[in-house]
Amino acid sequence: MQRRELLKLMAAAPLAGAAGRLIASPSAEGAKLLVVFLRGAYDCTSLLVPTASDFYYASRPNIAIARPGQPNGALPLDGNWGLHPALAQSVMPLFQQKQASFIAFTGTDDLTRSHFETQDSIELGQALDKRRDYRSGFLNRLAGVLGGGPVTDVSPIAFTDQLPISLRGDAKAANMALAGNARPGIDARQSQIIAAMYRNTSLAQPVAEGFQVRDEVMRAVQAEMDAASRNAMSAKGFELVARRMAVLMRDRFDLGFVDVGGWDTHVGQGAATGYLANRFEELGRGVAGFAQEMGEDAWRQTVVVVISEFGRTFRENGNRGTDHGHGTVYWVLGGGLSAEAGGRIVGDQQALTQATLFQNRDYPVLNEYRAVFGGLFRRMYGLSPAQLGRVFEGVAPRELRLV
């Protein structure tokens, strides 16, 4: 019996297979999901700019993105939010075509603010008050639900050098790194020029010591960023390989995962231009290239979800950067987003004032990530409550009508 004929028979039958195993709804056929994990906790407040909040501009005197209409201002999305201008040529057109949306105040209730603890927690998708099972990632459990029964409906792949926690488990999953982890070196040219200016003067020693301290601090900061990235490719690397990923997803694989590092911006984050703006521009071009390479038909059946372990502090720090936070913003992109979600900011929201910050420092989590994914999976794949319970045990799916 051919695969398509079997799926038609399954559509008329109860969602149960041999030995009581649940099998996926036939609506799963053709659906494609890519999860992009921004390791290092990106600053969502610079991505989705709260342009209606005076408190935002008071809290970020050096790194705020200007209001729409001002030089280097945010791109207007609605009366409350704007988009970082670095995404003007990539993500903004998708938003205008109702093929992109953002979920503000999203994330996990994990409060460790540790990159490693929270990354693991999210990829596992398990209850925080229970012992972790590192053999069972939430994307692998999804693949198991979709592939249950007599036919395999989904082929998972991680575009990483090692299989990520999210795809560990009983279901078979491939992994293949498409790019190396490009790490920027430290250019000493300007330091040498300045040091030469003060050579043989009374300031030579203080200048040399100053550069030494600076180099030590920068190495420490870079080491933390590299560790937080867990060997994920850079945003530039993602931009370069996104089209190759799309070809593989379009022709061979249905469920994908990729991680992108370099988002732990404690120092010199920048505003409309600078370090973070460059990362957004690279990431945006990668996402837009992925969408284009998928082609119209496949893109209509594809959903890309961009996530991160947590957000960053609402206020800037003394180094013109931001520190580890709590709530963040998820991106949802695809050619088949619903009219209720496409081109909109969705999920529970609230005004951003000092009184509404979580612990007087961060975005609160109003849209728990497992509930958000659960609602997405239910609509994408037609999963039953029992099937969703196998992916996220004890979690009620959140209906945001994303697709």
Long-range contacts (C-beta under 8 A, 24 or more apart in sequence): 3-151, 6-150, 6-151, 7-151, 7-153, 10-149, 15-384, 15-387, 17-148, 17-149, 17-150, 18-149, 18-150, 21-148, 21-149, 22-145, 22-148, 22-149, 22-384, 22-386, 22-387, 22-390, 23-148, 23-149, 23-150, 24-145, 24-146, 24-147, 24-148, 24-149, 24-153, 24-154, 24-381, 24-382, 24-383, 24-387, 25-381, 25-382, 25-383, 25-384, 26-382, 27-380, 27-381, 27-382, 28-146, 28-153, 28-154, 28-380, 28-381, 28-382, 29-153, 30-301, 31-254, 31-301, 31-302, 31-303, 31-380, 31-381, 32-249, 32-250, 32-253, 32-254, 32-255, 32-256, 32-298, 32-301, 32-302, 32-303, 33-254, 33-255, 33-256, 33-302, 33-303, 33-304, 33-305, 33-380, 34-245, 34-249, 34-256, 34-257, 34-258, 34-290, 34-302, 34-303, 34-304, 34-305, 35-139, 35-166, 35-256, 35-257, 35-258, 35-304, 35-305, 35-307, 36-238, 36-258, 36-259, 36-260, 36-287, 36-304, 36-305, 36-306, 36-307, 37-119, 37-122, 37-123, 37-164, 37-166, 37-232, 37-257, 37-258, 37-259, 37-260, 37-307, 37-308, 37-309, 38-259, 38-260, 38-263, 38-283, 38-306, 38-307, 38-308, 39-115, 39-119, 39-228, 39-229, 39-230, 39-232, 39-259, 39-260, 39-261, 39-263, 39-308, 39-309, 40-115, 40-225, 40-228, 40-229, 40-261, 40-262, 40-263, 40-264, 40-265, 40-308, 40-309, 41-115, 41-228, 41-263, 41-264, 41-308, 41-309, 41-310, 41-311, 41-312, 41-324, 41-325, 41-328, 42-263, 42-265, 42-276, 42-279, 42-308, 42-311, 42-312, 42-328, 43-263, 43-265, 43-269, 43-276, 43-311, 43-312, 43-322, 44-104, 44-308, 44-311, 44-312, 44-327, 44-328, 44-329, 44-363, 45-311, 45-312, 45-314, 45-322, 45-363, 46-84, 46-269, 46-271, 46-276, 46-280, 47-83, 47-84, 47-87, 47-280, 47-329, 48-77, 48-81, 48-82, 48-83, 48-102, 48-104, 48-329, 48-345, 49-74, 49-81, 49-82, 49-83, 49-84, 50-80, 50-81, 50-352, 51-76, 51-80, 51-81, 51-82, 52-79, 52-80, 52-81, 52-351, 53-351, 53-352, 53-353, 55-352, 55-353, 55-354, 56-314, 56-352, 59-314, 59-315, 59-316, 60-315, 60-316, 61-316, 62-271, 62-316, 62-320, 63-269, 63-270, 63-271, 63-316, 63-320, 63-321, 63-322, 64-271, 65-271, 65-272, 66-272, 72-271, 72-272, 72-273, 73-272, 77-102, 77-345, 78-344, 78-345, 80-345, 80-349, 81-345, 84-272, 84-277, 84-280, 85-272, 85-277, 86-272, 86-277, 86-278, 86-280, 86-281, 86-284, 87-280, 87-281, 87-284, 89-284, 89-285, 89-288, 90-281, 90-284, 90-285, 90-287, 90-288, 91-284, 91-287, 91-288, 91-331, 91-333, 93-288, 94-287, 94-288, 94-291, 94-333, 95-343, 96-343, 97-342, 97-343, 98-337, 98-339, 98-342, 98-343, 99-291, 99-299, 99-333, 99-334, 99-335, 99-337, 99-342, 99-343, 100-331, 100-332, 100-333, 100-337, 100-342, 100-343, 101-331, 101-332, 101-333, 101-337, 101-341, 101-342, 101-343, 101-344, 101-345, 101-346, 101-402, 102-329, 102-330, 102-331, 102-332, 102-345, 102-346, 103-329, 103-330, 103-331, 103-332, 103-345, 103-346, 103-347, 103-367, 103-372, 103-400, 104-329, 104-345, 104-347, 104-349, 104-363, 104-366, 104-367, 105-327, 105-329, 105-347, 105-348, 105-349, 105-350, 105-363, 105-364, 105-365, 105-366, 105-367, 106-327, 106-328, 106-329, 106-330, 106-347, 106-365, 106-366, 106-367, 106-368, 106-369, 106-372, 107-310, 107-311, 107-326, 107-327, 107-328, 107-363, 107-365, 107-367, 107-368, 107-369, 108-309, 108-310, 108-365, 108-368, 108-369, 108-370, 109-365, 109-368, 110-310, 111-326, 113-310, 113-324, 113-325, 113-326, 114-324, 115-227, 115-228, 115-230, 115-264, 115-309, 115-324, 116-230, 118-309, 118-310, 119-165, 119-230, 119-309, 120-165, 122-166, 122-307, 122-309, 122-369, 123-164, 123-165, 123-166, 124-165, 124-166, 125-166, 125-370, 125-373, 125-391, 125-392, 126-393, 127-393, 127-394, 134-165, 134-168, 135-168, 135-169, 136-168, 136-169, 137-164, 137-165, 137-166, 137-167, 137-168, 137-169, 138-166, 138-370, 138-373, 138-391, 138-392, 139-166, 139-167, 139-173, 139-255, 139-257, 140-166, 140-167, 140-168, 140-169, 140-170, 140-171, 140-173, 141-169, 141-171, 141-390, 141-391, 142-255, 142-377, 142-391, 143-167, 143-169, 143-171, 143-173, 143-255, 144-169, 144-170, 144-171, 144-390, 145-383, 145-387, 145-390, 145-391, 146-255, 146-381, 147-171, 153-254, 154-254, 154-255, 155-252, 155-253, 155-254, 155-255, 156-253, 156-254, 156-255, 156-256, 156-257, 157-248, 157-249, 157-252, 157-253, 157-255, 157-256, 157-257, 158-256, 158-257, 158-258, 159-241, 159-245, 159-256, 159-257, 159-258, 160-232, 160-257, 160-258, 160-259, 161-231, 162-231, 164-257, 164-259, 166-257, 167-257, 174-253, 177-233, 178-233, 178-241, 178-244, 178-245, 179-233, 179-237, 179-238, 179-240, 179-241, 180-233, 180-237, 181-229, 181-231, 181-232, 181-233, 181-234, 181-237, 181-261, 182-233, 182-234, 182-236, 182-237, 183-222, 183-226, 183-234, 186-215, 186-218, 186-219, 186-222, 191-215, 221-266, 221-267, 224-264, 224-266, 225-261, 225-262, 225-264, 226-261, 228-261, 228-263, 228-264, 229-259, 229-261, 229-262, 229-263, 229-264, 230-259, 230-261, 231-261, 232-259, 232-260, 232-261, 232-262, 233-258, 233-259, 233-260, 233-261, 234-260, 234-261, 234-262, 234-282, 235-260, 235-262, 235-278, 235-279, 235-280, 235-282, 235-283, 235-286, 236-282, 238-282, 238-283, 238-286, 239-282, 239-283, 239-285, 239-286, 239-289, 240-286, 241-286, 242-285, 242-286, 242-287, 242-289, 242-290, 242-293, 243-289, 243-290, 243-292, 243-293, 245-290, 246-289, 246-290, 246-291, 246-292, 246-293, 246-294, 247-293, 249-294, 249-298, 249-302, 250-293, 250-294, 250-295, 250-298, 263-308, 265-312, 265-321, 265-322, 266-317, 266-319, 266-321, 266-322, 266-323, 267-319, 267-320, 267-321, 268-319, 268-320, 268-321, 269-316, 269-320, 269-321, 269-322, 270-320, 287-331, 287-333, 291-333, 291-335, 294-335, 296-335, 299-334, 299-335, 300-334, 300-335, 300-336, 301-335, 301-336, 302-334, 302-335, 302-336, 303-332, 303-333, 303-334, 303-336, 303-337, 303-376, 303-380, 303-402, 303-403, 304-331, 304-332, 304-333, 304-334, 305-330, 305-331, 305-332, 305-333, 305-373, 305-376, 306-330, 306-331, 306-332, 306-333, 307-369, 311-362, 311-363, 312-362, 313-361, 313-362, 314-352, 314-357, 314-361, 314-362, 314-363, 315-361, 325-361, 325-362, 325-363, 326-358, 326-359, 326-361, 326-362, 326-363, 326-364, 326-365, 327-358, 327-362, 327-363, 327-364, 327-365, 327-366, 328-363, 330-369, 330-372, 332-376, 332-402, 334-403, 336-403, 337-402, 337-403, 338-401, 338-402, 338-403, 340-401, 341-400, 341-401, 341-402, 341-403, 346-400, 346-402, 347-372, 347-398, 347-400, 367-398, 367-400, 368-395, 368-398, 370-395, 371-395, 371-396, 371-397, 371-398, 372-398, 372-400, 374-398, 375-399, 375-400, 375-402, 376-400, 376-402, 376-403, 379-403
